[in-house]
Each structure stands twice: as structure tokens, then as C-alpha cells.
Amino acid sequence: MPIRDELYRDMVASREAAEMEAKRADRRRWILVLAVCFLWQIAGGAIVVAAFALLLPPDDAVQLLWAGCGIATAGTVLTVALGAPKKGREG
């Protein structure tokens, strides 16, 4: 039994609307992930700046420097790995 033209157009329109909404949701999720990554980078950068700005013994300054680099890197990697939109997965 063939599908009526108007029913077919309605089905196509609803499918296109759902696809556009899914793309919007993906973009919103990516923007949130990128914002959180940016916050991790700022936190790590602040710790690195503190390593140079504070008058600390050299050993403590090096530890603070590496801690800032580790926080910025690990925070970004974990945020992208856990928060990025995945195909075929809800929310």
C-alpha cells in the first residue's frame, strides 16, 4: 500500500526537525565540554604562573610547575573523554 504524499512529507519534515534538534544538542554539549576544558587550562596555567611568581625554593617551584601542567592536561583529556557527545548514546 503506497504512502500518501502529504503523509510522506510530514514524515520527512518531522525526521528533519529531529535531526536538527540532535545536531543542536551535540553543539550545546561540545560548547559545554570546551568551556570546562578552558577552565582546566586556566586552573593549570594559574598554578604554573604561581610557580614562577611565588618566592619558593627551586624544588617546590618545579613540583608546582609540573602539577600545573598535569592538572591542565589531565583535566582536559578526562573532560573530552567523558563529556564528548558519542554517536548512538543518549545524553
N, C-alpha and C positions, 0 to 999 in steps of 0.2 A: 504494500500500500504506500504510495508516494506521500511525501510530506507537503503540506500546503505551503505556498511561497511565503505568506505572511508569518506562519509559524516558524519556518526556516529562518527568516530574517530576525525574528525575535530571539531565536536560539543563538544565532551568530552574535547579535548585539549583546546579549547577556554574557556570553563567553568572552567577548572582547572587553566588556566592563570588568569582569572578574580578573582578567589578565592584567588590565591596567592597575587595578587595586593591588594585586600581588606585586607588581613592579614598584608601586609607591611604597608598599610595606618594606620591600627589600631596600629601597633607597633610604627610608627612615632608619632602618636597622643599621645600615652602613654608616650613616651620619652619626648615630649614637656610638658605634664602635670606634669610629675615627676620633670622636670627641674624647672618649675615655683613653684612647691611645695618646692623644695630645696631653691629657692630664698626667699620664705616667711619664711622658717625656719631660714635662715641666717639673715634676717631683724629682726625677733623676738629675735633671740639669741643676736644680736648686741645691741638691746635695753636692754635686761636683763643684759648683761655684763656692759653696761653703768650705769645701776642702782647700780651695785657693785663698779664700778671703779670711778665714779664721787663722789666728796665730797658733797653730798646732805643731807638735813635734812631727818631723817628717814621716815617721812610721804611721802615726794616726792619720795624717793627711792622705797618705797613699791608700790606707784602708777605706777612708771616706770617699776617695775618688773612685775606687773600684766598686764600692757599694752603690754609689750613684749610677755608674754605668750598668751595673747588674739590675738595679731596680728599673731603670728606663727600658732596658732590653727585655727582661723577663716579663714586665708588666705589659709591654706592647705585644709580645708573642702570645702570651696567655689570653689577652683580650681578643686578639684576632682569632686564635684557635677556638675559643669557647663562644665568642659572640657573633661571629660572622654568619650571615644567612647561608643555610645549606639547602640545596635542591632536594625536594621531596620530604622536607621536615617542616612541621608546623611550629610556629612561634619560637 
